[in-house]
Amino acid sequence: MDGQAQRKALAAAERALDALESGRADAARSAARRAAELDQVGAFAALPRAVEQANDDLVNNGSLSELSLAALNAAVGPGPLEAVVARLGR
């Protein structure tokens, strides 16, 4: 496993969540896909779908549903991105 690639995957996942928070749907999708591509251990495999679901919520409802927040939490797993997802839920 290449630790540098995994760190880049983590950074891309964080960019995806930051873009989601700031309403930049295309950037969020792109960064989530990049995180999944760089990820060597499957930690972010579900992130593109979770980001897509969250984007749909934001467009249709103006906020994230509990289901979308749960999907994002599951997609990033335990670790430093949990706080970013929690911030999205506020």
N, C-alpha and C positions, 0 to 999 in steps of 0.2 A: 504494500500500500504506500502510496506517495502522500506523505503528510501535508506537503505544500498544496497539492490538488484538493485535499479535503478541507484545508483552511480556506481555499478559494471558493469551494462549494458553500461553506458556512457564510462567507462574506456575500456571496450571491444570494443566498437565502435571506440574509438580513436586508439586502437591497430590495428584494422582492417585497418583504413586509413593509419596509419604509415607503416604497412606491405605492403600495396598497393604501397605507395610511394617508398619503398625500393625494390620493385620487388619480394617480397616474397608472391606469389599468394596463396599457400596453407595456410600460416599463416593468410593472409587477409580473406580468405573464412572462416576459422575456427573461427576467432575472430568475424566476422560479424554474423555468426550463433549463437555464444555464446551471443552476444549483444541482438539478437532477442529473445533468450530463456530467458534471465534474465529480459528483459524489461517487466514491468508490466502495462504500459500505452499505448503501441503500437507505441512509438516514433521511434523505430528502426525496425519495422516489414518489411520494404522494403529494409533494408540495405543488406541482403545477395544477393538479385537479383541485386542491384545497384553495389555491389562489383564485382559480376560475370561479369556484363556488362563492367565495367571498366577494369577488367583483360583481357577480350577478346580484347578490344581496344588496350591495351598495347602490347599484344602479336601480334596482327595483324597489328597495325599501328605505334607502338612505342610511342604513345601519347594518351591522352584522348580526345575524341570528345566532342563537346558542349553538345550532348545528354547525354553522360555518366556523365559529370560534373553536368548537371541539375538533373539527377537521384540521384547522390550522395547528392547534396544539398537538394533535396526533402526528401531523406531517413534520413538525420540527422536533418533536420529542423533548425529553428533559434536557435542560441545558440553558445556555445564555439567551436563546431566542424566546424562551417562555415569557420573559418580561416584555418583549416587544409585542407578542400576541396579546398579553394582558392589557397592554396600553391600547391596542386596537379595540378591545371590548368595552372601553370606557365611553 
